Amino acid sequence: MSKAFTKESDGEGDEPDHAGEEAEHAELVGVKNYITPSGLQRLKDEHRFLLTRERPAVTKVVAWAASNGDRSENADYQYGKRRLRQIDRRIRFLTKRIDAAEVVDPEAPRGGRAATHVFFGATVRYANAAGTERVVSVVGLDEVDLNRNHISWMSPLARALMKSGPGDCVVLRAPGTTEQLEILEVRYERIPVKPFSEPPGAEAAPSAGPRTRG
């Protein structure tokens, strides 16, 4: 699933918390942050949007709300402060992921085993023991999109497929199950990553401006 920025809801209990992402990043210190060019661009686009547009817009709303009186009972002010903390956590997370990125272009020329076997950036067609075929693309942690069959290179499936080539059989070991898979095709091509888009309702949207929330 994508970790793209999402707009916080008005309910206090529904506030998304990206602190978990920072904890996840801490656990991955020392682990290569492989990513495709399109995936890195999406992170950069979100980072730029939050830093240069959304954060300044929310800051303006907070300043406007602060001028309206008692901050302790000011819903706009409290909401804005929570939003700023969320945005700052997300910016820190994105900065770390971008700085640690090691870009691998699936379309780059390859030779030998690197062109015919499964490594990062590969698109793989395989079949299970029942003959059911499936196609997956091996991408970075920040690019996982199960709706597009984009799987992390650290996932159990990707680890099972890694370094195999057409005709090879591998064993997928996942919690509670073991499955044999046959590699049918390995190719390297552009992996279409869903680009970052401004979230609906963001303060930086064209209609943004100070407004009262009930």
N, C-alpha and C positions, 0 to 999 in steps of 0.2 A: 504494500500500500504506500501511497505517496505521503511524504511528511510535509507537504506544502502547508504554508501558513493558513490558518483558518480563523475567521472572525469570532471573537468571543461573544457568547450570547448574553442577553441582559440579565439572566438569572445568576445569582452569586454561585450557586451550586453547580452551574454548568460551565464554569470557566475552564478552558483548556489549559493545561500546565505543561510547558515544554521543558520543565526542569528535568524530567525523566530522560530527555534527549541528551542533556549535558552529562547525566550519570552514565548513559550508554556510551557517549563519546569517551568518557574517562576510562571505561572498561576496555575500549578499543585502542587505547594509546599503545603504540608499537605495532599495531596491525595496519597493513597497507590499506590506504583508502583509494582503491582502484575505482575509476569512474570513466564513463564515456564522455566525449566532448559535449554532446547534447545535455547530458546529466549535469555536468559542471556549469554549463551556461544557465540551466534552470536555477541552480543554487545561487549563482551570481545575480540573476535577474530578481529573485526574491529578496536577496540581501540588499540590492540597490533600492528596490521599492520600499522596504521597511526603513532603511536608513535615511533616504533622501525625501521620501514622500509621506509614508504612513506615520512615522514617529513625529516629524514636525507638525503634521496635522493634528495628531492626538495631543501633543504638547500645547497647541493653540487652544484646543477645547478645554484642557485642564486649566489653563490660565484664565479663560473666560469663565469657567465654572467657579474658580477660586474667588473671582471678583463679585460673586453673587451672595456672599454671606457666610454663615456658619459652615465650615468645611465638614465638620463631624456629621452633619445631617444633610449634606449636599450629595445627592445621588450621582449627579454628573461628575463631580470632582472625584468621588470614591471610585466610580467606574473608570474614569480616565487614568487614575493612578494605577489601578489593576492592569489596565491595558498597556500602560507604559512598561510595567514590570514584565509582562508577557512578551512584549516586543523586544525588550532588551535581552531577555533570555534567548529568544530565537535568533537575534542578531549575533550574540556570542557563539551560539551553536553553529550557525552557518559560517561564521568567520573561521572557526576551528576546522570545519569540514573542508572548506575551500583551501585553506592554507596547507592541509595535509593531503590534498588530492594528488593522485598520480594518474594522469590521463592516459587511457589506452583507446586508440581509435580502431574499431572493428574493421574499418575499410582500408586500413594501412596495409601495404604489400607484406605478404608473409611467405616464408619458404619452409620446406621440410615438414616436420611434424606439426609445427605451429600453424600450418595452413590446412591440415587435414584432421587434426585432433582437437579435442575440446579444451580450450583455455578461456580466460576472461574475454568476453566480447563475442563468443561463439553463439550461433543460432543452431540448435540441435533438434533433429527429428528422431524420435525413438519410439519403440513399441514395448508394451508390457507382455507378460506371459500369455495373456488372452488375445493378443494381437491388436489391441487398441493403440493407435498412434497419437502422439502428442508432440507439439513443437514448443520449445522454450528458448529464451535468450538469456545468457548469463551476464548480469550487470552488477553495478555497485550497490552498496547498502542503501544509498540515498535515491536509487532509481527503481527500486522494487515496485512493480505494478502487476499484480496478479491478474487483473482484467486483460492485460496485454501479454500475459505469460512471460513477464520479465522477472527472473528469479535472482536472488543474491548469490554471488559467487561463494558465500560462506554457508549457504543453505545445505541441508543434507542431500537434496537432489543434485545440486551443482557439484558437491564434493564427490558424489557417486559417479557422475558423468566425466569429471575432470580427467584429462589425459587419455581418454578413450577415443577410438576412431570407428568409422563405419565397419560393421561386422562384429565388433566387440560386444561382449555381454558383461554387464556390471550388476552389482547387487546394491539396491537401495535399502539402507537400514534406517528406519524411522521409528519413533516411539510406538511400540505395540505391533509393528509389522516389518516384514522383510519381503522385498519384491525384486525379481530379476528383470532387467531391462536390456533390450538389444538396441544398439546404436545403428540407425539407418542412414543418417546423413549429417554432416557437419559443414557449415558454411559460415563465412564471415562477410557481413554486409552491414549497411546502416541499420541501427536499431532506433526506431522512432520513439523518442522519449516525449511524453506529454509536456509541452512548455508551461512555464509558470504563467498564471493569469491572475489579475487583481481580484481578490476575494469580494463577492457581493457584500455591500454594506460597509466596506472599509471607509475610514474617515477621509482617506485621500481620494475617494471617488469624486467625480466632477460635481456632484450635488452636495458634497460635504460642507459642513458648517456647524456652528454651535446649535445644538438642539436639546430640548428637554426630554428626558426619559422618565416615564412614570415608574 
